[in-house]
Amino acid sequence: MREFFKRSWLVLVCAFAFGLLLAVTYASWQPRIERNRILRLQRGIRSILTDADSIATDTLTIERGGAEMPAVVYTGLDEQNQPVGYVFAAKGTGFQDRIELLVGLGPQLARYRGIAVLFAAETPGFGDAIRDSVIFKCQFIGTPADSPLNVVKGPDKDRPKTDDYEIVSITGATITSEAVTRIVNRRNQEMREALREHTGQPRSTEQPSRQAAEGEGT
């Protein structure tokens, strides 16, 4: 053992020094990282609840795997303090790394108000387009939230989009498009149930009407 320390003391000292340096660097940058995280969150919420005069924050309880878990929801309020929509976080695994989203629902919980991407480290030039592709993200606006969404390739003459429950994938990034849609579907199922209890809205078995789409998809 003594011989081991004689030969490896320099390596151990360097490892300790570099570890300490990393810890100090992380601690010094942590406040800025947290400020940027909050700023991205606020921008994401506002990009979905564009017509809200104010944002209220509540913590709901959801069930997952038989256990109760807290979940934060952001409620957009108009001038009369009436809800115009709800936003909540959703995350899961993409093609290469985790994906963190914000998902918005209309006040009647019948339609999506849209999504925002908080974090994604997908393939450059392909999967990372979920952050910047307005066409892809706009497909979720006004889409029915009462059933799971499906991803299709296209649109083209061989496979056009056929109904409101379909999301057309980004060219060259089908797996990432499917991952985003899967994350939205799973989180929506959890949060809609919690929001119904929170707002006292009854569960509806009818598909949302076109009029509801116009009211919730704006």
C-alpha positions as CSV (number, residue, x, y, z in Angstrom):
1,M,0.0,0.0,0.0
2,R,2.9,2.4,0.9
3,E,4.5,1.7,-2.5
4,F,1.2,2.4,-4.2
5,F,0.9,5.9,-2.7
6,K,4.6,6.6,-3.5
7,R,3.9,6.0,-7.2
8,S,0.4,7.5,-7.5
9,W,0.5,10.5,-5.1
10,L,0.8,12.9,-8.0
11,V,-2.2,11.4,-9.8
12,L,-4.3,11.6,-6.6
13,V,-3.3,15.2,-5.9
14,C,-4.2,16.2,-9.5
15,A,-7.5,14.4,-9.4
16,F,-8.4,16.1,-6.1
17,A,-7.3,19.5,-7.5
18,F,-9.3,19.1,-10.7
19,G,-12.3,17.9,-8.8
20,L,-12.2,20.9,-6.5
21,L,-11.8,23.3,-9.5
22,L,-14.9,21.8,-11.1
23,A,-16.9,22.1,-7.9
24,V,-15.9,25.8,-7.5
25,T,-16.6,26.6,-11.2
26,Y,-20.0,24.9,-11.0
27,A,-20.9,26.8,-7.8
28,S,-19.9,30.1,-9.3
29,W,-21.9,29.6,-12.5
30,Q,-25.0,28.1,-10.8
31,P,-26.8,31.4,-10.2
32,R,-26.4,32.4,-13.8
33,I,-27.6,28.9,-15.0
34,E,-30.6,29.2,-12.7
35,R,-31.5,32.7,-14.0
36,N,-31.3,31.4,-17.6
37,R,-33.5,28.4,-16.7
38,I,-36.2,30.7,-15.2
39,L,-36.0,33.0,-18.2
40,R,-36.5,30.1,-20.7
41,L,-39.4,28.9,-18.6
42,Q,-41.1,32.3,-18.6
43,R,-40.6,32.8,-22.3
44,G,-41.9,29.3,-23.0
45,I,-45.1,30.0,-20.9
46,R,-45.7,33.3,-22.6
47,S,-45.2,31.8,-26.1
48,I,-48.1,29.5,-25.4
49,L,-50.4,31.8,-23.3
50,T,-50.0,34.7,-25.6
51,D,-53.3,36.3,-24.5
52,A,-52.9,36.0,-20.8
53,D,-52.7,39.2,-18.7
54,S,-51.2,37.4,-15.8
55,I,-49.8,34.0,-14.8
56,A,-50.8,32.1,-11.7
57,T,-48.8,29.1,-10.4
58,D,-50.3,26.2,-8.6
59,T,-49.1,22.7,-7.5
60,L,-51.4,19.8,-8.2
61,T,-51.2,16.2,-7.3
62,I,-51.0,13.5,-10.0
63,E,-51.0,9.7,-9.8
64,R,-48.1,7.7,-11.3
65,G,-47.5,4.1,-10.7
66,G,-49.9,4.1,-7.8
67,A,-48.0,6.9,-6.1
68,E,-49.0,10.6,-5.7
69,M,-46.6,13.2,-7.0
70,P,-46.6,17.0,-7.1
71,A,-47.0,18.7,-10.5
72,V,-46.7,22.5,-11.1
73,V,-49.2,24.1,-13.5
74,Y,-49.2,27.7,-14.8
75,T,-52.6,29.2,-15.4
76,G,-53.0,32.1,-17.8
77,L,-55.6,34.6,-16.6
78,D,-57.4,37.4,-18.5
79,E,-58.4,40.9,-17.2
80,Q,-61.4,39.4,-15.4
81,N,-59.2,36.8,-13.7
82,Q,-60.7,34.0,-15.8
83,P,-58.5,31.2,-17.1
84,V,-57.5,31.3,-20.8
85,G,-55.3,28.2,-20.6
86,Y,-52.9,26.0,-18.7
87,V,-49.3,25.2,-19.1
88,F,-47.3,22.4,-17.5
89,A,-43.9,20.8,-18.0
90,A,-43.2,17.4,-19.7
91,K,-40.0,15.5,-20.2
92,G,-38.8,12.3,-21.6
93,T,-36.1,10.6,-23.7
94,G,-35.4,11.6,-27.2
95,F,-33.1,10.1,-29.9
96,Q,-29.9,11.2,-28.2
97,D,-30.7,12.9,-24.9
98,R,-33.6,14.1,-22.7
99,I,-36.2,16.4,-24.1
100,E,-37.9,19.0,-21.8
101,L,-41.2,20.6,-23.0
102,L,-43.9,22.9,-22.0
103,V,-47.4,21.8,-23.0
104,G,-50.5,24.1,-23.1
105,L,-54.2,23.2,-22.9
106,G,-57.2,25.5,-23.5
107,P,-59.5,26.5,-20.6
108,Q,-61.9,23.7,-21.3
109,L,-59.1,21.1,-21.5
110,A,-60.4,20.1,-24.9
111,R,-57.6,21.3,-27.2
112,Y,-53.9,21.9,-27.0
113,R,-52.7,25.5,-27.0
114,G,-49.3,24.5,-28.2
115,I,-45.9,23.4,-27.0
116,A,-42.5,25.0,-26.3
117,V,-39.1,23.3,-26.1
118,L,-37.1,24.1,-23.0
119,F,-34.2,21.6,-23.7
120,A,-33.2,19.3,-26.5
121,A,-29.8,18.0,-27.6
122,E,-30.9,16.0,-30.7
123,T,-29.0,15.4,-33.9
124,P,-27.8,18.8,-35.3
125,G,-29.6,19.6,-38.5
126,F,-32.3,17.0,-38.0
127,G,-33.8,16.3,-34.6
128,D,-32.7,19.6,-33.1
129,A,-35.2,21.2,-35.5
130,I,-37.9,20.6,-32.9
131,R,-36.6,23.8,-31.2
132,D,-36.9,26.1,-34.2
133,S,-39.4,24.5,-36.5
134,V,-42.5,26.7,-36.3
135,I,-44.3,24.4,-38.7
136,F,-43.8,21.3,-36.5
137,K,-44.8,23.1,-33.2
138,C,-47.8,24.9,-34.7
139,Q,-49.4,21.5,-35.5
140,F,-50.1,21.1,-31.8
141,I,-52.1,24.4,-31.6
142,G,-55.8,23.6,-31.7
143,T,-55.2,19.8,-31.9
144,P,-57.7,17.7,-29.9
145,A,-56.4,16.7,-26.5
146,D,-59.0,14.0,-25.7
147,S,-57.1,11.1,-27.5
148,P,-53.4,10.3,-28.1
149,L,-51.8,12.0,-31.1
150,N,-50.1,10.0,-33.8
151,V,-47.0,10.8,-35.9
152,V,-47.1,10.4,-39.6
153,K,-44.4,10.9,-42.3
154,G,-45.2,13.5,-45.0
155,P,-47.1,15.3,-46.1
156,D,-46.8,14.1,-49.6
157,K,-48.9,12.5,-52.3
158,D,-48.3,9.0,-50.8
159,R,-49.0,9.8,-47.1
160,P,-50.9,13.1,-46.5
161,K,-52.2,14.1,-43.1
162,T,-55.7,12.8,-42.8
163,D,-57.1,14.0,-39.4
164,D,-56.6,16.3,-36.5
165,Y,-54.9,13.7,-34.3
166,E,-51.9,13.3,-36.7
167,I,-48.7,15.2,-36.3
168,V,-46.5,15.3,-39.4
169,S,-42.9,14.4,-38.5
170,I,-39.9,16.6,-39.3
171,T,-38.1,15.3,-42.3
172,G,-35.1,13.2,-41.2
173,A,-36.2,13.3,-37.6
174,T,-39.1,10.9,-37.3
175,I,-37.7,9.3,-34.1
176,T,-37.4,12.7,-32.4
177,S,-40.9,13.8,-33.6
178,E,-42.3,10.5,-32.2
179,A,-40.5,11.1,-28.9
180,V,-42.0,14.7,-28.6
181,T,-45.5,13.4,-29.3
182,R,-45.1,10.5,-26.9
183,I,-44.0,12.9,-24.1
184,V,-46.9,15.2,-24.8
185,N,-49.4,12.3,-24.9
186,R,-48.2,10.8,-21.6
187,R,-48.1,14.0,-19.7
188,N,-51.4,15.3,-21.0
189,Q,-53.1,12.1,-19.7
190,E,-51.8,12.8,-16.2
191,M,-52.4,16.5,-16.1
192,R,-55.8,16.6,-17.7
193,E,-57.1,14.4,-15.0
194,A,-55.5,16.5,-12.3
195,L,-56.8,19.7,-13.9
196,R,-60.3,18.4,-14.1
197,E,-60.3,17.9,-10.3
198,H,-58.6,21.2,-9.8
199,T,-61.1,23.2,-11.9
200,G,-64.2,21.0,-11.2
201,Q,-64.7,20.3,-14.9
202,P,-66.6,17.0,-15.7
203,R,-65.0,14.4,-17.9
204,S,-66.4,14.6,-21.4
205,T,-66.7,11.6,-23.7
206,E,-67.5,13.8,-26.8
207,Q,-65.0,15.0,-29.3
208,P,-64.3,18.7,-29.1
209,S,-66.3,20.7,-31.7
210,R,-64.9,23.0,-34.3
211,Q,-66.2,25.9,-32.3
212,A,-64.2,24.7,-29.3
213,A,-61.2,24.4,-31.4
214,E,-61.5,28.0,-32.5
215,G,-61.9,29.1,-28.9
216,E,-59.0,27.0,-27.4
217,G,-56.5,27.0,-30.3
218,T,-55.9,30.7,-30.4
